[in-house]
Amino acid sequence: SADLMMTFVVMPLDAAWNVTVQWYGGDVLCKLLCFLKLFAMHASAFVLVVISLDRQHAILHPLDALTAHCRNRRMLLVAWSLSLLLASPQGERENTLQER
């Protein structure tokens, strides 16, 4: 789902901004789409890290398959939570994006 968000939120949004060079959607929509853009980028990166850590653990500890499900759920929860936290609005960053 993180990669789908990148495909259907980040890429079309960047393409629209590159074509129009100006934002016509209003302040609230701008903030919402900036949040979704950052959230999707962070989530995609963190999910890749979770997949990598899972593969590393599976190779180094092949007999721990029974605990993998719980561990992976915790890692994914941390990844999505960090994405939400890092994408949360911050005053100065929002102003620079709005000026764009």
N, C-alpha and C positions, 0 to 999 in steps of 0.2 A: 504493500500500500504506500510505502514511502516513495518508491520509484514511480508509482502512478501519480502521486501528488507532484513529483518533479515534472512528469510529462504533461499533465493537464493543468497545472497551476503556474509553475515557474517559467517554463519555456514559452507558453503563449503570452504570459504577462511581460516578459522581457521583449518578445517580438513586438507586441503592441506598443511598448514604450519606445523601442527603437524606431518604429515607423512614425508614430505621432509626435514624438519628442516632447509632448506636453500631456498632462493628465487631465482628462475631462470627467472623471468619475466622482469627484467630490472628495471631501476630507475623510469621511467615515469609510468609504470604500477603499480609499488609498491606504489607510491604516490597516484595514482588514487584509487587504491583499499583500501588503508588506509583511504583516505577521505570517500569513500563510506561506509566502515565499521563503522567509527565513526558517519557519518551522519545517517545511519540506526539505530544505537543504540540510539542516541539522539532522533530521530524522534519517534521511538517506545515508548520510555519513555514519551515524551511530549504528544503524542496523547492519551496515557492512562490517563494522568493528565487532558487533555481537556475533555475526556469522563466522568471522575469522577466529574469534575466541572459542566458539563452539567447535570448529574444526580442529583447532590446536589441542583442545582438551580431549577430543575424540581420538586423536592420534597418540597423544601422550598417555592417556588413561582409557584404553578401549573397554575395560570391564566396568566402567562407571556409567553405563548406558541407562541404568534405572533412575539415576538422579539427574540425568540430562534435561528432562522435561521441566522439572522445577527450576533448575538453574537457568535454563534458557528463558523461561517466563520472567524470572527476576531480572535478568540482564536486559530483556526487551522492555520491561517496565521502567528500568532506570534509563534506558536509551530514549524512550518516548518522553519521559518526565524531563530529562535534561534538554531535549529538543524544545519542549514547551517552555521551560524556564529561560533558555537562551534566546528564544524568539519573542519573549514577552516585550511589550513596548517599553522603550526607554526614551526619555525626552529629547536629548540632543540628537540621537541617531534618527529619530522620526523627522526632525526639522530638516536635516540635510537631505533626506529622501524626498520630502515634499518640495524642496527647492528644485529638485531635479526636474 
